[in-house]
Amino acid sequence: MAWIEKITGSLEQKKEYRQYKERVRALPGSYRQAAEALERYFMYCGGIVQGEVLVKMCDDLATLFEEAAAHDTPVRDIVGDDPVSFAETFLANYSDGGWQRKERARLVEAIDRAAQV
């Protein structure tokens, strides 16, 4: 990895994220609004800190809404009556990229070390 990417993050991931944003902007109105709302929730509540996991999640979100739009699937049929539940279930598929996983592992290691003393 080039030194600049160590400071700014992966340039390839930034490119992929910009492509994702373009895909979302190209969605029809209600699909775009729903995808943007979910993205906002994911960014604030998702806790994803690994760039490659975030890019994969965004790509999957765009694909989901592109396919729904192509088949005229209503937004409510995608997210159901409880959008938060949908969002949490969607996020659970990417939990390996979250800071919570790292902190859980750190806690387990600390307790294991403390128990050995």
C-alpha positions in Angstrom: 0.0 0.0 0.0 1.4 3.4 -0.9 2.1 5.8 1.9 -0.6 8.2 0.8 -3.2 5.4 1.1 -2.1 4.7 4.7 -3.1 8.3 5.5 -6.2 8.8 3.3 -7.5 5.3 2.9 -7.7 3.1 -0.1 -8.1 5.1 -3.3 -9.7 2.1 -5.0 -12.3 2.0 -2.2 -13.0 5.7 -2.6 -13.5 5.1 -6.4 -15.9 2.3 -5.6 -17.8 4.4 -3.1 -18.2 7.2 -5.7 -19.5 4.7 -8.2 -22.0 3.5 -5.6 -23.2 7.1 -5.0 -23.7 7.5 -8.8 -25.8 4.3 -8.9 -28.0 5.6 -6.1 -28.4 9.0 -7.8 -29.6 7.1 -10.9 -32.4 5.3 -9.1 -36.0 6.5 -9.5 -37.2 8.9 -6.8 -38.7 6.7 -4.1 -36.0 4.0 -4.4 -33.3 6.7 -4.3 -34.9 8.3 -1.2 -35.1 4.9 0.6 -31.5 3.9 -0.3 -30.2 7.3 0.9 -32.2 7.0 4.1 -30.8 3.5 4.7 -27.3 4.7 3.9 -27.6 7.5 6.4 -28.7 5.1 9.1 -25.9 2.7 8.3 -23.3 5.4 8.5 -24.5 6.7 11.8 -25.6 3.5 13.5 -23.8 0.7 11.6 -20.3 1.1 13.2 -18.6 -0.2 10.1 -15.0 0.8 10.2 -13.4 -1.4 7.5 -13.5 0.2 4.1 -13.8 -3.0 2.1 -16.8 -4.1 4.2 -18.5 -0.7 3.9 -18.0 -0.7 0.1 -19.4 -4.2 -0.2 -22.4 -3.3 1.9 -23.1 -0.2 -0.2 -22.7 -2.1 -3.4 -25.2 -4.7 -2.1 -27.6 -1.9 -1.1 -27.4 -0.3 -4.6 -27.9 -3.7 -6.3 -31.0 -4.4 -4.1 -32.6 -1.2 -5.0 -31.6 -1.4 -8.7 -33.2 -4.8 -9.0 -36.3 -3.7 -7.1 -36.7 -0.7 -9.4 -36.3 -2.9 -12.4 -39.1 -5.1 -11.2 -41.3 -2.3 -9.9 -41.1 -3.7 -6.4 -42.7 -1.2 -4.0 -40.3 0.2 -1.4 -42.4 -1.2 1.5 -42.1 -4.7 0.0 -38.3 -4.3 0.3 -38.0 -2.9 3.8 -41.3 -4.0 5.3 -43.4 -2.2 7.9 -40.4 -1.8 10.2 -37.5 -0.1 8.4 -35.3 -0.2 11.5 -35.6 -4.0 11.7 -34.8 -4.3 8.0 -31.8 -2.0 8.5 -30.5 -3.9 11.5 -30.9 -7.3 9.7 -29.1 -5.9 6.7 -26.3 -4.6 8.8 -26.0 -7.9 10.6 -24.6 -9.4 7.4 -21.7 -7.0 7.6 -20.9 -7.2 11.3 -17.4 -8.4 10.7 -16.5 -4.8 9.6 -17.8 -3.1 12.7 -15.9 -1.6 15.6 -18.2 -3.5 18.0 -16.7 -6.9 16.9 -13.2 -5.6 17.5 -14.2 -4.3 21.0 -15.9 -7.6 21.8 -12.8 -9.5 20.9 -10.7 -7.1 22.9 -12.9 -7.6 26.0 -12.7 -11.4 25.7 -8.9 -11.3 25.4 -8.7 -8.9 28.4 -10.9 -11.1 30.6 -9.0 -14.2 29.5 -5.7 -12.5 30.5 -7.2 -11.4 33.8 -8.5 -14.9 34.6 -5.0 -16.3 34.1 -3.5 -14.1 36.8 
